[in-house]
Amino acid sequence: MGVIMKTTILKYIALLIAMLILATVTLITITHGQYVSIIVECSVNNCKCWSEVVKVPINTLINVSFIHSVHLTPEYDILMVKKDGFYLYEVWTQSFGAGVPVTPEDAGGGKIEHVGDFVVIKSINKFLGKQISIDIKNACNMTIIIENHIYNLNKCRGVLTLKVP
């Protein structure tokens, strides 16, 4: 291969690297500093037991895990928070029926995969709203993880609310 061809190839590689760096810097600039506050609260009989505000980057995933009250199997619902509210992102389940999506269409889209003992509906992206209220009086082993905040909700025997103001 000639010297001119090697020089041309090296110029193209340098150009591609520069474009990649520019794209990465642009992406970081676009997402840098974009946070959303999530209000997490538990109430019993419309009386607020506790409330906390968590500030997280946009597109943070929230893991809601519990033992399904009918099937008695673990379920994991993965939510994504954006400026306009919450989106259902993934559902991990071991059983179907009684409120559990059976097809991606039931969950609002996505694709089905099998991971170990779980059926996973991925890439759902279904908008749930700016506020989610979950009656957890009968919830078993319910935990919510928002970044490094872990909420064990076994003592909250009322309604869990997640809000984006």
C-alpha positions in Angstrom: 0.0 0.0 0.0 1.4 3.4 -1.0 2.3 6.2 1.4 -0.4 8.5 -0.1 -3.1 5.8 0.5 -1.9 5.2 4.1 -2.0 9.0 4.7 -5.5 9.2 3.3 -6.8 6.3 5.4 -5.2 7.9 8.6 -6.9 11.2 7.7 -10.3 9.5 7.4 -9.8 7.6 10.7 -8.8 10.9 12.4 -11.9 12.6 11.0 -14.2 9.7 12.2 -12.7 9.9 15.7 -13.2 13.7 15.7 -16.8 13.2 14.7 -17.3 10.6 17.4 -15.9 12.9 20.0 -18.1 15.8 18.8 -21.2 13.6 18.9 -20.3 12.4 22.5 -19.7 15.9 23.7 -23.0 17.1 22.1 -24.9 14.2 23.8 -23.4 15.0 27.2 -24.2 18.7 26.7 -27.8 18.0 25.8 -28.4 15.7 28.8 -26.1 17.4 31.3 -28.0 19.2 34.0 -31.4 17.8 33.1 -32.9 16.5 36.3 -36.4 15.8 37.5 -37.7 15.7 41.1 -39.8 12.7 42.1 -42.1 12.9 45.1 -42.3 9.5 46.9 -45.0 9.3 49.5 -47.1 6.8 51.5 -50.5 7.7 52.8 -53.1 5.7 54.8 -56.8 6.8 54.7 -55.7 10.0 52.8 -53.3 10.9 55.7 -49.7 11.3 54.5 -47.4 9.0 56.6 -44.2 10.1 55.0 -43.0 11.9 51.9 -39.6 12.4 50.3 -38.3 14.3 47.3 -35.6 12.6 45.2 -33.8 14.5 42.4 -32.6 12.3 39.6 -31.3 12.6 36.1 -33.9 12.4 33.3 -34.3 8.8 32.0 -33.5 7.3 35.4 -34.9 3.8 35.8 -37.1 2.9 38.8 -37.3 -0.7 39.9 -40.6 -1.7 41.5 -40.4 -5.2 42.9 -43.0 -7.3 44.7 -44.5 -10.7 45.2 -47.7 -10.9 43.0 -50.7 -11.2 45.3 -52.5 -13.9 43.2 -49.6 -15.8 41.6 -47.3 -15.5 44.6 -44.3 -15.1 42.2 -41.8 -12.2 42.0 -42.5 -9.4 39.6 -40.4 -6.5 38.6 -41.8 -3.4 36.9 -39.2 -1.1 35.5 -40.3 2.5 35.1 -38.4 5.4 33.4 -38.9 8.9 34.6 -38.8 11.8 32.2 -39.7 15.5 32.6 -43.3 14.8 31.5 -43.9 11.8 33.8 -43.5 8.1 34.2 -43.2 5.4 31.5 -43.5 1.7 31.8 -40.2 0.4 30.4 -40.0 -3.3 31.2 -42.0 -6.0 33.0 -40.3 -9.1 34.4 -42.7 -11.8 35.5 -42.9 -15.6 36.0 -46.6 -16.0 35.4 -49.5 -14.5 33.4 -53.1 -13.4 34.0 -54.6 -11.5 37.0 -53.3 -8.0 35.9 -50.0 -9.2 34.4 -49.5 -8.3 30.7 -49.6 -11.4 28.5 -48.4 -9.8 25.3 -46.3 -6.8 24.4 -49.6 -5.2 23.1 -51.2 -5.6 26.6 -48.3 -3.6 28.1 -48.3 -1.0 25.3 -45.7 -2.4 23.0 -42.2 -3.8 23.3 -40.7 -7.2 22.7 -40.7 -10.5 24.6 -37.6 -12.3 25.8 -36.9 -15.2 28.2 -34.3 -14.6 30.9 -33.9 -17.5 33.2 -37.3 -18.2 34.9 -38.7 -14.9 33.8 -40.6 -13.7 30.8 -39.4 -10.1 30.1 -41.4 -7.6 28.1 -38.8 -5.0 27.0 -38.8 -1.5 25.4 -42.4 -0.9 26.3 -42.3 2.9 26.6 -45.9 3.3 27.7 -46.8 6.7 29.3 -48.3 6.2 32.7 -48.8 9.9 33.7 -47.2 12.5 36.0 -48.5 10.6 39.0 -48.8 6.9 39.8 -50.8 5.7 42.8 -50.5 2.1 43.9 -52.7 0.5 46.5 -50.2 -1.5 48.5 -52.2 -2.6 51.5 -51.8 -6.2 50.5 -48.4 -5.9 48.8 -45.9 -8.5 49.8 -42.1 -7.7 49.9 -42.6 -4.5 47.9 -39.5 -2.5 47.3 -38.8 0.5 45.1 -35.3 1.4 44.1 -34.7 4.9 42.7 -30.9 5.3 42.0 -29.3 4.8 45.4 -32.6 5.2 47.3 -34.1 2.0 48.5 -37.7 2.1 49.9 -38.9 -1.1 51.7 -42.6 -0.6 51.7 -43.7 -3.5 53.9 -44.7 -1.0 56.7 -46.7 1.2 54.4 -50.1 -0.3 54.4 -51.9 2.3 52.3 -51.3 4.0 49.0 -47.9 4.6 47.5 -47.7 7.7 45.2 -44.9 8.7 42.8 -45.3 12.2 41.4 -43.4 14.4 39.0 -44.3 18.0 39.9 
